[in-house]
């Protein structure tokens, strides 16, 4: 099973909403961090040169913006035998 993703968001962000809806539809677990209320998270995103929200982070990769293609790939990996045993 895939570990929960972290989604860094902004209020009233359409791409953020579309991303969390796509993650819900794919059945992927995630936690949300609001970049306007978490200064440490905001600093981290700036440090990694992300300039737009949402930013979706897994244990090993991350992406920015609404990326349904990326969400589909993560969902396809969810039940992969090599991940299911971990």
PyMOL commands that set and color helices and strands:
alter all, ss='L'
color gray80, all
select helices_A, chain A and resi 14-26+39-47+68-77+81-84
alter helices_A, ss='H'
color red, helices_A
select strands_A, chain A and resi 5-9+30-34+55-57+62-64
alter strands_A, ss='S'
color yellow, strands_A
deselect
rebuild
show_as cartoon
